[in-house]
Amino acid sequence: MKIRLPTLLLVLLLLTTPASANGLGNDKAAHITASTAAGIVLAQNKPFNKWKPWQRVLFNVVVIGGGKEWYDSRHPDRHSADWGDIAADAVGAVSAEGVVWVVHKTW
């Protein structure tokens, strides 16, 4: 797995960012952060780096985010499934593609 240094630093920054922003709940902010980090890592590694950006976004939201929500729905005593979490995953996935585009244009 080859991750470029600027990408690694950006992922670390995202993961250490406070999880609450402008009234967003901690859960939604955590979904945005995790989805962004996952999207950045996906875009840097085979076979995902050969995919089109919209394909990576779809994979990130449906497979990773949807999988997490499916898991949450199967364990209602400890987790709560929420369509808002999927929306937050979508925001993070699209953000990741924006970050990847900027990084590839500047480095």
C-alpha positions in Angstrom: 0.0 0.0 0.0 1.6 3.2 -1.2 0.3 6.4 0.4 2.0 9.7 -0.4 3.2 11.9 2.5 0.9 14.8 1.9 -2.0 12.5 1.8 -1.0 10.8 5.0 -0.6 14.1 6.7 -4.1 15.2 5.5 -5.7 12.0 6.7 -4.0 12.4 10.1 -5.3 16.0 10.3 -8.8 14.9 9.5 -8.8 12.1 12.1 -7.6 14.5 14.9 -10.0 17.3 14.0 -12.7 17.8 16.7 -15.7 15.8 15.9 -18.3 18.5 16.3 -18.8 21.4 13.9 -21.4 24.1 13.8 -24.1 22.2 15.5 -23.6 18.9 13.7 -23.8 16.1 16.1 -20.7 14.2 17.0 -22.0 11.2 15.2 -22.5 13.0 11.9 -19.2 14.8 12.1 -17.5 11.5 12.8 -19.2 10.0 9.7 -18.0 12.9 7.5 -14.4 12.6 8.9 -14.2 8.8 8.5 -15.7 8.8 5.1 -13.3 11.5 3.9 -10.3 9.6 5.3 -11.5 6.4 3.7 -12.1 8.1 0.4 -8.6 9.6 0.4 -7.0 6.2 1.2 -9.1 4.5 -1.4 -8.1 6.9 -4.1 -4.4 6.3 -3.5 -4.5 2.5 -3.7 -5.1 -0.1 -6.4 -7.5 -1.0 -7.9 -9.5 2.0 -6.7 -7.1 4.6 -8.1 -8.0 3.5 -11.5 -11.7 4.0 -10.9 -13.5 7.2 -11.8 -14.2 9.6 -8.9 -18.0 9.0 -9.0 -17.3 5.3 -8.7 -15.2 5.7 -5.6 -17.8 8.0 -4.1 -20.5 5.4 -4.7 -18.4 2.6 -3.3 -17.5 4.6 -0.2 -21.2 5.6 0.5 -22.9 2.3 -0.5 -20.4 -0.3 0.6 -18.6 1.3 3.5 -21.3 3.6 4.8 -24.2 1.3 4.0 -22.4 -1.6 5.5 -21.9 0.3 8.7 -25.5 1.3 8.8 -26.6 -2.3 8.1 -24.4 -3.4 11.0 -26.0 -0.7 13.2 -29.5 -1.9 12.3 -28.6 -5.5 13.3 -27.4 -4.3 16.8 -30.1 -1.8 17.9 -29.2 -2.2 21.6 -25.8 -0.6 21.0 -26.2 1.3 17.7 -28.8 3.3 15.8 -29.2 3.2 12.1 -29.9 6.5 10.5 -30.3 7.9 6.9 -28.6 11.0 8.1 -25.4 9.0 8.6 -25.5 7.9 5.0 -25.9 11.5 4.0 -22.9 12.5 6.1 -20.9 9.6 4.5 -21.8 11.1 1.1 -20.6 14.5 2.1 -17.3 13.0 3.3 -16.9 10.9 0.2 -17.4 13.9 -2.1 -15.0 15.9 0.0 -12.4 13.2 -0.3 -12.6 13.4 -4.1 -12.1 17.1 -3.9 -9.1 16.8 -1.7 -7.6 14.1 -4.0 -8.2 16.3 -7.0 -6.5 19.3 -5.3 -3.5 17.1 -4.1 -3.0 15.6 -7.6 -3.1 19.1 -9.2 -0.6 20.6 -6.8 1.9 17.8 -6.1 
